[in-house]
Amino acid sequence: MFKKIAKLVFKFLLFLFLTALTQIGGVIYILTEVLVKRNVRKYRFKKLGIFLITYIFITFFIVPYIAPLFGREKIKDTTQIKAHSFITKFLNRNYVHPRLYTVLEKTSSLVQHSNPGVILIYLDANFPFINGFPLLPHLSHNDGKKIDISFIYQDHNYQITNKKPSISGYGVFESPTKQEYNQTLVCKQKGNWQYDFTKYITFGTINKGLKLSKKATKDLLLAIVKQKQIEKVFIEPHLKNRLKVQSAKIRFHGCQAVRHDDHIHIQLK
């Protein structure tokens, strides 16, 4: 009896995990449980195989055509806009409201005009369905109107590059100098221990030696705030001052969130 209850609890937790991670994974897991009978040979192997095949097929060949019914569009990789990681697309975290898609296209064009060859690299966007459905661990990516944009970096030869310093795109910070305002220290002293939690989700650092390109990242930030559809931009206060970009759209996100000196968060009105 206890063993059966433990299995049910495990399956329920797995359902919740897959749903929180991908939005559709939990439903596909339940379908797999129903379709694959325990008396077949190599039950677990076949169940895993069917789950993966079904998930991949639905993610890449069905979801993009259903998402517009919920007011979302899949962001397509182009010469101007790309996901930092395939995982973002695999986990269905690459959907936005059509108006935000237009903003991304206009922003990328402006950035490329002043920085030829530079691609607008995005991190987490939104799930394809249902306003209000949380995109963990983010607090607000739940309506198709928010997206995280990566900074632009330069290599050891001072050449602008599309490479990034971490596998996830998060967690490698452009920390304040001793002369700059340290928002992270202030927030953590107030008890907001989670403020620099993203340092634990880099999934590994890569391309060591990269440094923030102040010029190109400033161009990116200016291109973003020029967009009339954009209501808010989140970036750490010390970077706003360092890059010398003044705009009422650039706000402090609050100590309850996480630090924003590894990416730029933008959102529509």
N, C-alpha and C positions, 0 to 999 in steps of 0.2 A: 504493500500500500504506500509506504513512504517513498519507495523507488518510483512509483508511478507519479506521485505528486511532484517529486523532484524533477522528473522529466518534463512534466507539464509546465512547471515554473521556468525551467531552462528554455523551453520552446517559446514561452511567452516573452521572456527577456530577450531572446534572439530576434523575435518578431519586432519588439520595440527598438532594438539596436539597429536592425536593418532599415526600419522605417525612418528613424532619426537620421541615419547616415545617408540614405539615398531617396527617401520618400516612397519609392515603389517597391523596394526590396522586401519589405515585410509581407506585402500582399502576394508577391511571387513565391515567397517561402511557404506561405500557407497553401497556395495552389500546388506546389511541389509535394508537400506533405500529403495532400489529398490524392494526387495522381500516382505517386510511386508507392506501391504496396510493400509492406515489410517482408513478404514471403518471396520476393524476387531475389535472384542471386546478386551478390555484391550490392546490396541495398543502399548503403551509405554512399558508395562511389557513384552509383547511377543517380541517386538523388542530388548529389552535388553537381554532377554533370548536367542534368536537366535544369537545375536551378540556374547555373551559369549561362547555358545556352539561351534559356528563356529570358533571363535578365538582359543579356547583351542584345538580343533581338528586339525586345520591347524598348530598351533604352535608346537604341540608335535608329530603329526603323518604324516605331509606332509613336513614342512620346513626342517627337518633334512635330508631328502632324496633329496631335491632340492639344498640345500646349496653347496654341492660339485661341482655342475655345475658352481658355482661362485667362486670356489677356497677356500671354507670355510668348516670347520668341527665343529660339535657340540661337546663341551667338556662334556664328560661323567663323572658322579660322580663315583669315585672308592675309594679304601682304601688309595690311595695316593694323589688324586686330587679331590677337591670338591668346589662347589660354596658356597660362604658365606651365600647367601640367595636364597630361592626359587624364589623370585621376579626377580632376575637376569635371571633365566631360563624362567620365565613366560613372561618377556619383550623381549625375544630373544636377550639378550646381552651376550650370552655365546658361540660365534662362533669365531674361529681363523683359520688362514692359517695352513695347515697340518704341515709345518716346525716348526711353533710355538708350535703346539701340541706336536711334538717330543721333543722340548726343555723343555716343561713343565714336560713331563714324565721323562726325564733324570734328571732334576733339583730336582724333588720330590724324586727320588730314592737316590740321593746324600744326601739330607736333612734327609731322613729316616735312612740312614746308620749311620749317626752321632747322630741322635735324634729319636730313635725308637718311632713309634706311632704318630709322627708329620705329619699332612696332609698339603699339599700345598693348601691354601685357596685363591681362586681368587675372585676378585670383578668384575668390568665391563671389558668385553673383546670387542667384536665387534658385529654388526648386521650380519645376514646371507648373505645378498645380496649387490651387487653394490659397487665397489670401489669409494671412494669419498663421500659416503652418510654419513653425520655426525652422531655421537653417542653423542648427547648432554647430559651433558654440557661439554664433553671432546673436546679438540681442535684437536686431532689427531687419535682417535680410528675409522678410516674410511676405512681401507684396510685389515683387518684381521691380521695385523702384530703387534698389540699392545695389552697389557693386564696389568691390575693392580693386584698386589699380596699383600696380607695382611702381616703385620708383624707377628712375633710369640711372644706370651706373656707367662708370668708365673703367677701363682696364689699367694695368700698370704702365702702359704707354700713353695714357690720357686719351685713349680713343673710346668714344661712346660705343657701348655694346648693348645687345638685347639680352645678355646673360644676367642671371640673378644669383644672389649669394646663398640661397637655401633651396632645398628640394620642394618644400611646401610653398615657398614664397613669403612665408611669415617667419618672424622670430629672430632675424638678424637686424639689430636696431642701429639707427643713426643717433647714438646717444648724445645728450647735451654735453658741451664742454663745461669746464669749471666756471666760465664766465656767463653761461647761458642758464635760463630758468629750467629747473629740474622738476617737471611735473610728475614724473614717476616717483621720485622720492617723496614729494608732497602727498600723493595719493596713498602710497604704502604706509606713510606715517599716520594717515587717517584710518588705517585698518583695512584698506582695499588690497588684500594680499594677491588678488588675481590680476592686478594691473599689468604685470609683465609676464603673465603665464604663458604667452605665446612663444617664449624662449624655449619651451619644452616641446613644441610641435614643429620644429624646423624639418624633422625627419632626416636631418643630416645637412651639413653645410657643404657647398660646392663652389667652384670658381673663386677660390681664395685669392685675395688681392684686389677684388673689386672695391671701388669707392663710389660714393654717391656723386653723380654728375650734377653739380649745383645749377649749371646753366640749363641743361636739358630738363631736369626735374622742375625747375622754375618755369620753363616754357610749357611743360605739361600742366602745371598748376594754373598758370595764366589761361591756358586754353580751356581748362575745365570751368573756371569761374566766369569766363566770357559767355558760356552757354546759358541762355535765358531760362531754360527748363530746369536747371540745377538750383535746388533750394539750399542744400547744406553740403559742406565739405569738411571732413574731419582730418586733421593732421596735428601732430604735437606742436604746442606753442613755440618751442625753441626752433623748430624747423620753419614755421611760418615767418619768424623773425629773421632767421638765417638766410632764407631765400628772398626776403624782402618783398613779399606779396601781400598787399593790403586789399582785403575784400570782406564785406559784411557776411558773405556766404561761408567764410572759413570760421568754424566754431570749435569750441572745446567740447568734446564728447562726454565728459564727465568721468569721475573716478570709478563709477560702477562698471565701466566698460574695460577695454584693454588698451594699452598704449598704441599710438598710431605714428611711430617713427620707423615703421618698416613697410608702410603702405599708405595710400590715400583712399579714404572712404568717401564716396559721392552718393547723393540721392536726389531724386526728382521732387518737384513741388507736389 
